[in-house]
């Protein structure tokens, strides 16, 4: 599947209700039902919202998050490219960060 991309909006519309774009809203709503019970549900939604790699979400450190400015700065040593990566955090992403901060067990 290398070299293939996600379908365009027009392709997704033609594909009908089984397409990724038609299903994502329902998927995220269902995912949110587990967010009080599962860290994985929070992590998966953060992955969807930010578009970063799985390892970057799983290895996230509290010191990387600037909640006051809604910014997540991933250190270059954690990035595949070897360059620091700044990820703006949308209000829904910040909601996840805040929820995780409330139950965090380590830094």
N, C-alpha and C positions, 0 to 999 in steps of 0.2 A: 504494500500500500504506500510505500515511500513515494513522495512526489505528488500524491493526491491531496487535494484540499477539501475543506468543508464545502458543501453545496452552496451556491448563491441563493439569495432570497427567492428569486424566480424559480430556481430548480426545486427549492424546498416547498414552495407553494404548489408546484406541479405534482410533487410526490405525494401530497395529501397529508392526512393526519398522522401517518407513521413517521414523518420526517423529524429530524432533530429539532428544528425551529418550532414546529407545531407542538412538540412535547415538552420543551424545556421549562415552560412556566409551571405546568402540572408537576413535573419532576421536582423542581425547587420547592414548591408548596408542600409536597409529600416529604421531602427531605427535612423541612423545618419542623415537622411533627416529631422528629427524633432529637432535636437539638437540646432538649433538656436532659436527655439520657445518654447522648453519645458525642464524644469529642470528634469522632470521625465525621459525623454529620456537619459539624461546624467547619471542619477542615475541608471537606468536599465543597461546601458552598463558597468558602473563601477562595479555593482553587478556581472555581467557576467565575467568580466575580473579578479576580485579579489576573487570571490568565498566566500565572507563573507555573513553573514545573512542580510536580508533586513533592520532590525532595526539598524544595525551597519552602513549601508550606510546612511539611513535617519537621524540618529543622529550624523553623522560625524561632528567634530569640526575642525576649521582651525588649532587650536593649536596642533592637533594630527598629522598633516602632516608635514614631513620634506622633502620639495621639493628638496632641494639641494642634498639629498642622496636618493631620490626616495623611501621613507619609510613612511608608515602610521602606527602609533602606537596607537592602540585602548586601552583606559584605562580599567583596570580590572573591575571597577565598571559598565562598559557598556557591559561587556562580560558575556554570559551565564555561562561560566566556572569559572568566577571570577578571571581569570588570564589575565594579559596584553597580547595583541596579536599584533605581528609585521607583517605587510603585505607589502612585496616588491611591488613597483609600476612599472609596465612595461611601456615602452614608450607610448603605447596607453592609459594606465590608467593616466599617467602624463599629456597627452594631455587634458583629461577630467578635471583633477584637475586645470590645467592652464586656461582652458576655464571658469570654474566655478569661479575661483579667479578673473577673469576679470569683472564678473558681480555680485560678492557677495554683499549682503546687510547687513550682520552681520558677527561677528566672530564666 
